[in-house]
Amino acid sequence: MATFDVVNKLDLQEVDNTINMVTRDIANRYDFKGSSTNLSLNKSEKTIKLEADNNMQLTAVRDMLENRAISRKLSIKIFDFQNEENASGLSVRQIVKLREGISTDNAKKINKMIKDMKLKVQSQIQGEQLRVTGKKIDDLQSVITALNEAKLDFPLQFVNMKS
């Protein structure tokens, strides 16, 4: 029996590298000179705090964060942008939660998608991951292709491919 696992793992070191690159970009950009714009990563809570002097700068920082994440081969689906909130004075703040793991609801959604494909594969939920088992590797590769093409709002990785 061939198997693989569907997971959503977060590489915090790559996220940290992305934040460091954006911080350097902010220091070098002319439109951010003299502003108190900054980013900070809280690894224990898996959140990023964006702070800027105004909404325009906050939007620019958000765009820089997404662009740098793409260049670091991170999916931008890991970012869950919360509502903007006013901080002290005129500055604005936004918390970005980092998505990791597959929730039970999302695992059920993936499970249903796999069953609707009518292939000879079984899928079972194991905590925050999903194990897919089948006799043919071709069926498993079809499942991987279908899940990659599906429009999901969370990133997926496929690991532990065994035949």
Residue pairs with C-beta under 8 A, 6 or more apart in sequence:
1 133
1 134
1 135
2 133
2 134
2 135
2 136
2 137
2 140
2 161
2 162
2 163
3 131
3 132
3 133
3 134
3 140
3 160
3 161
3 162
4 131
4 132
4 140
4 144
4 158
4 159
4 160
4 161
4 162
5 126
5 129
5 130
5 131
5 132
5 158
5 159
5 160
6 102
6 110
6 129
6 130
6 131
6 132
6 147
6 156
6 157
6 158
7 101
7 102
7 128
7 129
7 130
7 156
7 157
7 158
7 159
8 99
8 100
8 101
8 102
8 128
8 154
8 155
8 156
8 157
9 100
9 157
9 159
10 46
10 78
10 98
10 99
10 100
11 74
12 41
12 43
12 46
12 98
14 72
14 73
14 74
15 41
15 48
15 69
15 74
15 78
15 98
16 41
16 43
17 72
18 65
18 68
18 69
18 72
18 74
19 39
19 40
19 41
19 48
19 65
21 68
21 71
21 72
22 39
22 61
22 64
22 65
22 68
23 38
23 39
25 64
25 68
26 32
26 37
26 38
26 39
26 61
26 64
31 57
31 60
32 57
32 60
35 52
35 53
35 57
36 51
36 52
36 53
36 91
37 51
37 52
37 53
37 57
37 61
38 51
39 48
39 49
39 50
39 51
39 61
39 65
40 48
40 49
41 47
41 48
42 48
42 49
46 97
46 98
46 100
47 95
47 96
47 97
47 98
48 65
48 79
48 95
48 96
48 98
49 93
49 94
49 95
49 96
50 58
50 61
50 62
50 65
50 93
50 94
50 95
50 96
51 87
51 91
51 92
51 93
52 58
52 60
52 61
52 91
52 92
53 90
53 91
53 92
54 90
54 91
54 92
55 84
55 92
58 84
58 92
58 94
62 81
62 94
65 79
65 96
66 76
66 79
69 75
69 76
69 78
69 79
70 76
75 155
77 99
77 152
77 153
77 154
77 155
78 98
78 99
78 100
78 155
79 96
79 97
79 98
79 99
80 96
80 97
80 98
80 99
81 94
81 96
82 94
82 95
82 96
82 97
83 94
84 92
84 93
84 94
85 92
85 93
85 94
86 92
86 93
87 93
99 154
99 155
100 128
101 128
101 129
102 110
102 128
102 129
102 130
102 154
102 156
103 128
104 125
106 152
106 154
107 125
107 128
107 130
108 125
109 152
110 123
110 130
110 147
110 152
110 156
111 123
111 124
111 125
111 130
113 146
113 147
113 150
114 121
114 123
114 132
114 143
114 146
114 147
115 123
117 142
117 143
117 146
119 134
119 139
119 142
119 143
120 134
120 135
120 136
120 139
121 132
121 133
121 134
121 139
121 140
121 143
122 132
122 133
122 134
123 130
123 131
123 132
123 133
124 130
124 131
124 133
132 140
132 143
134 140
134 143
137 163
140 161
144 158
147 156
147 158
148 156
